[in-house]
Amino acid sequence: MEAVMGVAAGPIRVVVAKPGLDGHDRGAKVIARALRDAGMEVIYTGLHQTPEQIVDTALQEDADAIGLSILSGAHNTLFAAVIDLLKERDAEDILVFGGGIIPEADIPLLKEKGVAEIFTPGATTASIVDWVRANVRQPAGA
């Protein structure tokens, strides 16, 4: 792929993942389909992924972003683990966003840890697609 002004050409690549023991993936599948229908390449990892598996997939797939879906209440631990692994592997350019059942009080802490955005129940697929388009792979100074 050619790079233009420091930005990779081609569609945005997003790994959509369900970390931890949460067994409900309908929302993640809806988001994956919406991103795909918007022209993005989406890699859905399936249920019960460890942070290591998610980061490995993102690196192997040359992903631009990772979308995490968590309903189990383990968001503080699992989001932080993904962010830490990306830092350890010099892959901080992979944007992490997420959604699910996440209390409003936890959102500032997650953003402080490096999560770019959190979508809570009621967020529309259009708003998520628009956010990914506006925030992933922005050239310097854009």
C-alpha positions in Angstrom: 0.0 0.0 0.0 1.2 3.4 -0.8 1.3 6.1 1.9 0.0 9.6 1.1 1.2 12.3 3.5 2.1 9.7 6.1 -1.3 8.0 5.9 -1.8 4.5 4.7 -3.9 4.1 1.6 -6.9 1.8 1.4 -9.8 1.2 3.7 -9.6 1.7 7.4 -8.9 -1.7 9.1 -10.7 -2.3 12.4 -10.4 -5.3 14.8 -13.6 -5.7 16.7 -13.1 -7.9 19.8 -14.9 -9.3 22.8 -12.4 -9.5 25.6 -12.9 -11.6 28.7 -15.6 -13.9 29.7 -18.6 -11.9 28.4 -20.7 -14.2 26.2 -22.9 -11.7 24.5 -21.8 -10.5 21.1 -24.8 -9.2 19.3 -23.8 -5.5 19.7 -20.2 -6.2 18.6 -21.6 -8.0 15.5 -23.9 -5.0 14.7 -21.0 -2.6 15.0 -18.7 -4.9 12.9 -21.4 -5.0 10.2 -22.0 -1.2 10.3 -18.2 -0.5 9.9 -18.0 -3.1 7.1 -21.0 -1.6 5.3 -19.3 1.8 5.6 -16.4 0.5 3.5 -14.0 -0.5 6.3 -12.2 -3.8 6.6 -13.3 -5.5 9.8 -11.8 -8.4 11.6 -14.1 -9.8 14.2 -12.2 -12.0 16.7 -15.1 -13.8 18.3 -15.9 -14.3 22.0 -13.6 -14.8 25.0 -10.5 -13.2 23.6 -7.5 -12.3 25.9 -5.9 -8.9 25.6 -2.8 -10.7 24.1 -4.9 -12.4 21.4 -6.6 -9.1 20.5 -3.3 -7.2 20.2 -1.7 -10.1 18.3 -4.6 -10.0 15.8 -4.4 -6.2 15.4 -0.7 -6.4 14.7 -1.0 -9.4 12.3 -3.9 -7.7 10.5 -2.1 -4.3 10.3 -5.2 -2.8 12.0 -5.7 1.0 12.3 -8.0 0.6 15.3 -9.4 -1.9 17.9 -13.0 -1.7 18.9 -13.7 -3.5 22.2 -17.1 -4.5 23.4 -17.6 -5.3 27.1 -20.7 -6.0 29.0 -19.2 -7.9 31.9 -18.0 -5.1 34.1 -14.3 -5.9 33.5 -13.7 -2.9 31.3 -11.2 -1.1 33.5 -8.9 -4.1 33.6 -9.3 -5.3 30.1 -9.1 -2.0 28.3 -6.0 -1.1 30.3 -4.4 -4.4 29.4 -4.9 -3.9 25.7 -3.5 -0.3 25.9 -0.5 -1.5 27.9 0.2 -4.3 25.4 0.1 -1.9 22.5 2.6 0.4 24.3 4.9 -2.6 25.0 4.8 -3.6 21.3 5.4 0.0 20.0 1.9 0.0 18.4 0.4 3.0 20.1 -0.7 4.2 16.7 -3.5 1.7 16.8 -6.5 3.6 18.1 -8.6 1.9 20.8 -12.3 2.6 21.3 -15.0 0.7 23.0 -18.5 0.3 24.1 -20.9 -1.7 26.2 -22.2 -1.4 29.7 -19.7 1.1 31.1 -20.7 3.5 33.9 -20.3 7.2 33.1 -18.0 7.5 36.1 -15.5 5.1 34.6 -15.2 6.9 31.2 -12.8 9.7 32.2 -10.5 7.1 33.8 -10.5 4.9 30.6 -9.8 8.0 28.4 -6.9 8.9 30.8 -5.5 5.4 30.3 -5.5 6.0 26.5 -8.9 4.8 25.3 -9.9 7.2 22.5 -13.7 7.0 22.8 -16.4 5.1 24.7 -19.8 4.4 23.3 -22.6 3.6 25.7 -25.9 1.9 25.1 -28.0 4.1 22.8 -25.1 5.2 20.6 -26.1 4.8 17.0 -24.1 2.8 14.5 -24.0 6.0 12.3 -22.4 7.9 15.2 -19.8 5.2 15.7 -19.0 5.0 11.9 -18.7 8.8 11.8 -16.4 8.8 14.8 -14.1 6.1 13.3 -13.9 8.0 10.0 -13.1 11.3 11.7 -10.5 9.9 14.2 -8.7 7.0 12.6 -5.6 7.6 10.4 -5.7 11.4 10.6 -2.5 12.9 9.1 -0.4 15.1 11.3 -1.8 18.6 11.5 -5.2 17.5 10.3 
